[in-house]
């Protein structure tokens, strides 16, 4: 496969350096051999030479003569590729954000009915599942708090009205009941989930 058939290997970026005379001896020989074999690079070289000749003829007719730097094309290309100053201003960022929002809105509008089943249905299912899990958790907490409150009232009444030994026994039963409560709740929800 020759270089003219494979455009990936074409040294297009070296054309400007060749015209500016910036290639060293080995690179110059290699580039000239490549241009002799590659029709695409030869056409690009001719095109850039014509552009330079046109610019030279246009500037030759002006009264003011000025000299372009040797690496003029490389400097202009580097500045064109790397000049991102406009994106640093708030106005430019706001404009970019507005454009992105408009494109996002247009994309949703173009999706139409398909967006309902592709985007919103999974989101609704996820929210429904999350709401169910949150409901189970809140009910468990509320039931636990209600049970603890009832037991605390009963222990308080019994310890106030009963003899001292009976009050300690009730307090001990209360502490055991509180320690077993999470296990009972977990078993209740496990059976409810299985059914």
C-alpha positions in Angstrom: 0.0 0.0 0.0 1.5 3.3 -1.0 1.3 6.5 1.0 -1.2 8.0 -1.5 -3.7 5.3 -0.6 -3.4 5.8 3.1 -4.3 9.4 4.1 -3.6 8.7 7.8 0.1 8.6 7.1 0.1 11.9 5.1 2.2 14.6 6.8 -0.3 17.4 6.0 0.9 19.5 9.0 4.4 19.5 7.5 3.3 21.4 4.4 3.3 24.8 6.2 6.6 24.0 7.7 8.0 23.1 4.3 6.8 26.3 2.7 8.3 28.3 5.6 11.6 26.5 5.2 11.5 25.1 8.8 12.1 21.4 8.0 15.6 20.0 8.7 17.5 18.1 5.9 16.1 14.6 6.7 12.5 15.8 7.1 12.8 17.8 3.9 14.0 14.8 1.9 11.3 12.6 3.4 8.6 15.1 2.7 9.7 15.7 -0.9 9.7 12.0 -1.6 6.2 11.7 -0.1 4.9 14.5 -2.2 6.3 12.9 -5.3 4.2 9.7 -4.5 1.1 11.2 -3.0 -1.3 13.1 -5.2 -3.4 14.5 -2.3 -0.4 16.1 -0.6 0.9 17.4 -3.9 -2.4 19.1 -4.6 -2.5 20.5 -1.1 1.1 21.8 -1.5 0.1 23.5 -4.8 -3.0 25.0 -3.2 -1.0 26.5 -0.4 1.7 27.8 -2.7 -1.0 29.5 -4.9 -2.4 31.1 -1.7 1.0 32.4 -0.8 1.6 33.7 -4.3 -1.8 35.4 -4.3 -1.1 37.0 -0.9 2.4 38.1 -2.0 0.9 39.6 -5.2 -1.8 41.5 -3.3 0.7 42.8 -0.7 3.2 43.8 -3.4 0.8 46.3 -4.9 0.3 48.1 -1.6 2.4 51.2 -0.8 3.4 50.0 2.7 5.7 47.0 2.7 5.8 44.8 5.7 7.6 41.6 6.5 5.7 38.5 7.7 7.5 36.4 10.3 9.1 33.2 9.1 6.8 31.0 11.1 3.6 33.1 10.3 1.4 30.2 9.2 2.3 28.0 12.2 1.7 30.9 14.7 -1.7 31.7 13.2 -2.7 28.1 13.2 -1.7 27.6 16.8 -3.5 30.8 17.9 -6.6 29.7 16.0 -6.6 26.3 17.7 -5.9 27.5 21.2 -7.8 30.8 21.5 -10.5 30.1 24.1 -10.6 33.6 25.6 -14.3 34.1 24.7 -15.3 31.1 26.9 -13.8 32.8 30.0 -16.4 35.7 30.0 -19.7 35.4 31.9 -21.7 36.4 28.8 -20.2 33.7 26.7 -20.8 31.0 29.4 -24.4 32.2 29.9 -24.9 32.1 26.1 -23.5 28.5 26.0 -25.7 27.4 28.9 -28.8 28.9 27.1 -27.9 27.1 23.9 -27.4 23.8 25.7 -30.8 24.3 27.5 -32.5 25.0 24.1 -30.9 22.0 22.5 -32.0 19.8 25.5 -35.6 21.1 25.2 -35.6 20.5 21.4 -34.3 17.0 22.0 -37.1 16.3 24.4 -39.7 17.7 22.1 -38.4 15.7 19.1 -38.5 12.5 21.1 -42.2 13.0 21.6 -44.2 9.9 22.6 -41.1 7.7 22.7 -39.7 9.8 25.5 -42.6 8.9 27.7 -41.8 5.1 27.6 -38.1 5.4 27.3 -37.3 8.1 29.9 -40.3 8.7 32.2 -41.5 5.2 32.8 -38.3 4.0 34.4 -38.1 7.2 36.5 -41.7 6.7 37.6 -41.0 3.0 38.5 -38.0 4.1 40.5 -39.9 6.8 42.4 -42.8 4.4 43.1 -40.3 1.8 44.5 -38.5 4.4 46.6 -41.9 5.7 47.9 -42.9 2.2 48.9 -39.6 1.5 50.7 -39.9 4.9 52.5 -43.5 4.1 53.5 -42.5 0.7 55.0 -39.6 2.3 56.9 -41.8 5.2 58.3 -44.6 2.8 59.3 -42.1 0.6 61.1 -40.6 3.6 63.0 -44.1 4.9 63.9 -45.3 1.4 65.0 -42.2 1.0 67.1 -42.6 4.4 68.7 -46.2 3.7 69.5 -45.4 0.4 71.1 -42.6 1.9 73.2 -45.0 4.6 74.3 -47.7 2.2 75.3 -45.2 0.0 77.2 -43.7 3.0 79.0 -47.1 4.2 80.2 -48.0 0.7 81.4 -44.7 0.4 83.3 -45.1 3.9 84.8 -48.6 3.2 86.1 -47.7 -0.2 87.5 -44.5 1.0 89.2 -46.4 3.9 90.8 -49.4 1.9 92.0 -47.8 -1.5 92.8 -45.3 -2.7 95.3 -41.6 -2.1 94.8 -40.7 -5.7 93.8 -43.4 -5.7 91.2 -42.2 -2.4 89.7 -38.7 -3.8 89.2 -40.0 -6.9 87.6 -42.1 -4.8 85.2 -39.0 -2.6 84.4 -37.0 -5.7 83.6 -39.7 -7.1 81.3 -39.9 -3.6 79.7 -36.1 -3.7 78.9 -36.4 -7.2 77.5 -39.3 -6.2 75.4 -37.5 -3.2 74.0 -34.5 -5.3 73.1 -36.7 -7.9 71.3 -38.8 -5.3 69.5 -36.4 -4.8 66.5 -36.3 -8.5 66.0 -40.1 -8.8 66.1 -40.5 -6.0 63.6 -37.9 -7.5 61.2 -39.7 -10.9 61.4 -43.1 -9.2 60.8 -41.8 -7.4 57.7 -40.0 -10.5 56.4 -43.3 -12.5 56.6 -45.2 -9.6 55.0 -42.6 -9.4 52.1 -42.8 -13.2 51.5 -46.6 -13.2 51.2 
